[in-house]
């Protein structure tokens, strides 16, 4: 078991979480393993998907806020 398998999502970067998720998917597709191990990996994958989705939602919200601030500032610059 590698250290990423034991890591919690709270201390992962988005990129690390995606890499681990890809590894989990590969293991589920290619490896023969016990049902218990399949369930462990499935649970881990589900948590990683939630984590990545939340990170993407937060990034999208930040971009919307930055865009709004940019366009408001740009409009103010043209007011005489």
N, C-alpha and C positions, 0 to 999 in steps of 0.2 A: 504494500500500500504506500503510495507516495504522500508527501505532505499536503498536497492540494486536496486529496480526498478527505483529510481531517480538518481542513480549514473551514471556518464559517464564512458565509457570504459577507458579513459585516466588515471584514478586513481585506476583501478582494477588490481589485480594480475591475472595470468592465472587461478589459481585454483578457485578464487572467480568467475571469468567470467564463467568457466565451470559449477560451481555449480548453478549459476543463469540461465544459458542456460538450464540446466536439469530441473530447476523449471519452466521455460517458456514452455518447451515442455510438461511437465506434466500438466500444466494449460490448454494448448491448447487441449490436448487429453482428459482431464477428466472434465473440467468445462463447464457449459453452460453460455455463456456470449453474450453480444451484438457484433454486427459486428465491431463497432468502437473499442471495447476492443480487439477483435481478431486481428485487424489490428495493434493496438498499440503493442501487444505482438509479433506479427510476425516481425514488424519493429525492436523491441528491440532484438529479437532472431537473426535477420540477422546481426545487428551490432555486436553482441557478437560473431557470427561465424567468421566474418571478423577479429575481434580483436584477437580471439584465433588462427586463421590461420596465421595471421601476426606474432604473438608471436612464434608459432612453426617454421615458416620459419626463423626467427631471431635466434632461438636456434640451428636449423640445420646448418645455416651458421657459427655460432660461433664454433660448434663442428667440422665442416670441417676445419676451420682455425686452431683450436687447434691441430687437427690430423696432418695437414700439417706441422705445427711448430714442433710437436713431431717427426715426421718421418725425417724431415730435420735435427734436432738436433741429432737424433739417428744415421743418416748416417754420420754426421760430426764427431761423437765420434769414429767411426771406421776408419776414415782416418788417416793414419800414416804420 
